[in-house]
């Protein structure tokens, strides 16, 4: 069980680096969608016995993170007629290096935290910090608004990953509220992407500097 859990967490970390290293927006959307599916699977491994609340959370995670939001972003990408992030603020190779360094620092930092005994040697905590770091990198190093939305999703995935350790302590409505807030945030960002594309024939956030009175 622990071996499978570690394998899924390592896959999530690999998807982080993959998202930082590719220019095709569709590939990053697929990576984020797969990461959402893996998060749903981790729920079964972290908590061997799930009640109705946990089962509903798994279903909500798989549907919203793995299907609904990726489909919405693919539609937004097609409407904006954009396929690649061409000139990011930081190159793809440099982004991957920063992501790898952040992952290493996350592992070191996690070992300094006063964690409960079952989680001391687990990869969930460092993986959550590394995923938050990856999302933050996408937010600040990419010009296309849709890539920044994906960075926001990765950042939330990291927070969700850490929350898996607190599933029994978190009320069900709070958990579902996080997912609904995520969906709402992406929906609003999609509207922004549409308006940027309509006004400027591009979805680069650099164009926002032109929105002056």
C-alpha positions in Angstrom: 0.0 0.0 0.0 2.8 2.5 0.9 4.7 1.6 -2.3 1.6 2.4 -4.4 1.0 5.6 -2.5 4.6 6.7 -3.0 4.4 5.8 -6.7 1.3 8.0 -7.2 3.0 10.9 -5.3 6.1 10.6 -7.5 3.9 10.6 -10.6 2.3 13.9 -9.3 5.8 15.4 -8.9 6.8 14.3 -12.4 3.6 16.0 -13.8 4.7 19.2 -12.0 8.0 19.2 -13.9 6.3 18.2 -17.1 3.9 21.1 -16.8 6.9 23.5 -16.4 8.8 22.1 -19.3 6.3 22.1 -22.2 5.0 24.9 -24.3 1.8 23.2 -25.6 -1.1 24.5 -23.6 -3.2 21.3 -24.3 -0.4 19.2 -22.8 -0.4 21.2 -19.6 -4.2 20.9 -19.4 -3.9 17.1 -19.7 -1.2 17.0 -17.0 -3.3 19.0 -14.6 -6.3 16.8 -15.4 -4.3 13.6 -14.8 -3.0 15.1 -11.5 -6.6 15.7 -10.5 -7.4 12.0 -11.1 -4.4 10.9 -9.1 -5.5 13.1 -6.2 -8.8 11.3 -6.2 -7.0 7.9 -6.2 -4.8 9.1 -3.3 -7.9 9.5 -1.1 -8.5 5.7 -1.2 -4.8 5.0 -0.3 -4.4 7.6 2.5 -7.7 6.6 4.1 -8.3 2.9 3.9 -11.9 3.1 5.1 -13.9 6.0 3.5 -17.4 6.9 4.7 -20.1 8.4 2.5 -18.5 11.8 2.9 -15.2 10.6 1.7 -16.7 8.7 -1.2 -18.6 11.9 -2.4 -15.4 13.9 -2.1 -13.6 11.4 -4.3 -16.3 11.6 -6.9 -16.4 15.4 -6.8 -12.6 15.5 -7.1 -12.5 13.2 -10.1 -15.4 15.0 -11.9 -14.4 18.6 -11.2 -10.6 18.3 -11.4 -10.3 15.5 -13.9 -13.2 16.3 -16.3 -15.2 19.5 -15.9 -12.4 22.1 -15.4 -10.0 20.6 -18.1 -12.9 20.5 -20.6 -13.7 24.1 -19.8 -10.1 25.1 -20.3 -9.8 23.2 -23.6 -12.9 25.1 -24.8 -11.4 28.4 -23.7 -8.2 27.5 -25.5 -10.0 26.8 -28.8 -12.1 29.9 -28.5 -9.0 32.0 -28.0 -7.2 30.1 -30.9 -4.0 29.8 -29.0 -2.0 26.5 -28.8 1.4 27.4 -27.3 3.1 29.6 -24.7 5.8 31.0 -27.0 7.8 33.5 -24.9 7.5 33.0 -21.2 9.2 35.4 -18.8 11.4 32.5 -17.7 12.5 29.8 -20.2 11.0 26.3 -20.0 14.4 24.7 -19.0 15.0 27.3 -16.3 11.4 26.8 -15.1 12.1 23.0 -14.8 15.3 23.7 -12.9 13.5 26.0 -10.5 10.9 23.4 -10.1 13.4 20.7 -9.3 15.2 22.9 -6.8 11.9 23.8 -5.1 11.0 20.1 -4.9 14.3 19.4 -3.2 13.9 22.2 -0.8 10.3 21.1 0.0 11.6 17.6 0.9 14.2 19.2 3.3 11.7 21.6 4.8 9.1 18.9 5.4 11.5 16.9 7.5 11.8 19.9 9.9 8.1 20.0 10.6 6.6 18.4 13.7 4.4 15.9 11.8 2.5 13.0 13.3 4.4 9.7 13.3 2.5 8.1 10.4 3.3 11.1 8.2 7.0 11.6 9.2 8.5 9.7 6.3 5.6 10.1 3.9 6.0 12.0 0.6 2.6 13.7 0.8 3.8 16.8 2.7 6.8 17.6 0.6 4.8 16.8 -2.6 2.1 19.3 -1.5 4.7 22.0 -1.0 6.4 21.2 -4.3 3.1 21.4 -6.1 2.2 24.7 -4.6 5.7 26.0 -5.7 5.1 24.7 -9.2 1.7 26.4 -9.4 3.3 29.6 -8.2 6.0 29.3 -10.9 3.5 29.0 -13.6 1.6 32.0 -12.3 4.6 34.3 -12.4 6.6 33.0 -15.3 3.9 32.6 -18.0 2.4 35.4 -20.1 -0.7 33.6 -21.4 -3.7 34.0 -19.1 -4.8 30.4 -19.6 -1.4 29.2 -18.4 -1.7 31.3 -15.3 -5.1 29.7 -14.7 -3.4 26.3 -14.9 -0.8 27.6 -12.4 -3.7 28.5 -10.1 -5.0 24.9 -10.5 -1.7 23.4 -9.7 -1.3 25.6 -6.6 -4.8 24.5 -5.4 -3.8 20.8 -6.1 -0.9 21.3 -3.7 -3.2 22.6 -1.0 -5.6 19.8 -1.6 -2.8 17.3 -1.4 -1.9 18.6 2.1 -5.6 18.5 3.1 -5.7 14.8 2.5 -3.9 14.3 5.8 -6.7 16.3 7.5 -9.7 14.7 5.8 -11.1 13.3 9.1 -10.8 16.7 10.8 -12.2 18.8 8.0 -16.0 19.2 7.8 -17.5 17.9 4.5 -19.0 21.3 3.6 -15.5 22.9 3.8 -14.0 20.3 1.5 -16.8 20.7 -1.1 -16.6 24.4 -0.6 -12.9 24.3 -1.7 -13.8 22.5 -4.9 -16.6 24.9 -5.7 -14.4 27.9 -5.0 -11.9 26.4 -7.4 -14.5 25.9 -10.1 -15.8 29.4 -9.6 -12.3 30.9 -9.8 -11.6 29.1 -13.1 -15.0 30.1 -14.5 -14.2 33.8 -13.8 -10.7 33.4 -15.2 -12.2 31.9 -18.3 -14.4 34.9 -18.8 -11.3 37.1 -18.4 -9.5 35.1 -21.0 -12.4 35.4 -23.4 -12.5 39.2 -23.1 -8.7 39.6 -23.4 -8.8 37.5 -26.6 -11.7 39.5 -28.0 -10.2 42.9 -27.4 -6.6 42.2 -28.2 -6.6 39.0 -30.4 -4.2 37.5 -27.9 -4.4 36.2 -24.3 -1.1 37.5 -23.1 -1.6 39.3 -19.7 0.9 41.9 -20.9 -2.1 43.5 -22.7 -3.7 44.3 -19.3 -1.3 47.2 -19.0 -3.1 48.8 -21.9 -6.4 48.9 -20.0 -6.1 52.5 -18.8 -8.5 55.3 -18.8 
